[in-house]
Amino acid sequence: MTDATERPPRILPAPTGLNAELYAYWARGELRLQRCADCHSWRHPPRYRCPSCGSAETEWALASGHGRVFSWTITHRPVDPAFTPPYAVVVAELDEGPRLVGNLDGIEPAELRLDLPIEVGLVAASDTIGLVTFRPA
């Protein structure tokens, strides 16, 4: 019998293709995102062609990890039993432009506001999967 305070493990993605590369960088603690090698536009999620210029030339570039809160939702009924409500799921816009989704640490959900400066944190869930979290900058 398990302790009532124990939570089951978090549900993890099963990445393939370009997503597998992305999650592997994040598992190593590197916030890399795709950037077009021709027009230098950043993009997320990963794609085979640049949405700005159509080029197939790409690179995995290090992002700054700085941005701002673009949107959020506060979850009161957990979708995943590994989380204790209430918790915030945040959409953050990085200084480079792409938006990432992740959980928020270091602040109560009620204290969230638009344009709140954030920093990205990466949590290695396994050797091949890293997950994004945010904390106030």
N, C-alpha and C positions, 0 to 999 in steps of 0.2 A: 504494500500500500504506500502511496506517495504522500508526502506532506501537502496539505491544502494550500500552502503558500508557494509551492513550486509551480513554475510555469513550464509548459511544453516548449521545445525548441522552436525558434522562429522559422516560418516557412521561407525557403530560399528559392530564388529563380534557378532555372535550368538553362543557362545561356548557350547559344550556338552561334556560329559565324562571327560577324563583327562584334556582336554583343559579348561573346566569350572573350575576345581580346580586351574589350573595355573593362569587364569585371576582373580580368586577370591583372591589369594595370592597377586597378583600385585595390585588389587584394594585397599588392606589394606596397601600398601606401602612396601611389603616384596618381594624382588627379590629372589624368590625360584624357583629352577629348580630341575628336577629329577636327582637323583644319585643312582646308583646301590648299594644296601646294601651289596652285596657280593664282587664285584671287585672294587667298589668305582668310577667307570667311570661316568662322568657327561653326560647328554644327553638332547637334545632339538631338535625337539619338543617332548613332552611327549609320551611315548610308554609303552606298557604292559610288554615288555621283553627287557632286556639289549642287545643292538647290539654287545657288546664286548664279553660277556660270556653266554648270553642266559638266565640268571636268571630272575625270575619273582618277586624277592624281590627288593623293591624300597623304596626310601625315598625322601621327598621334603626338600632339603637342601638350606640354605641361600648362595647365591653367593656373591662375593665381590663387584660386580658392576663396576669393573675396566676392561679395555680392550683396544683394538686398532681398528682403522678403517681397515677393510679388503677389502671393496669395497663400491661403492656408485653409484648412478645415480642422475643427476640433472633433475628435471621435469620442463619443460617450458610450457606445456599445462596440466592443472589440470585434473586428472582422477576423483577426488572428488572435487566438487565445494566449499567445506569447506576450501580448501587450496588456498593461494595466491602464484602463481608462481613468480619467480623460487624458488624452494625448493629442498632440498636434502633428499633422502631416503638412509640410511646408513645400510650396513651390518657390524656389529662389532663382533670381536672375543673376547670373555671374557677371562680373565686370566685362568679361569677353563677349557677353551676349546670350549664350545658351541658357536654358532653364533646366534645373534639376529638381527632382522630388526626393524628399527625405524626411526623417524624423527630426524633431527639435530637442536639443538638450540645453540645460543651463538656464532655463527661463520657464516660468509658468505659462501655460497656454493663454491664460487671460491677459498676460502682458504683451502679447503679440501686437504688432502694428505694421501697416504698410511701410515699405522702404526701410525697415529696421536693418541696419548693417549686420551681415552674418559672415561667418567663416565656415568653410566646408571641412568636415572631418571624415575620415575614411576608416571603416571598421572591417577588419578581415574576418569574414564569416567562415572561410575555409582557405585552402591554398589557392583556389581559383576564383573565389567570389569575394569582392569587397563591396560594402554598402555605404551609401552616403548618409551622413548626419549633419546637422547644422547647429551652430551655437552663436550667440550674439558676439559681434566683433568688439 
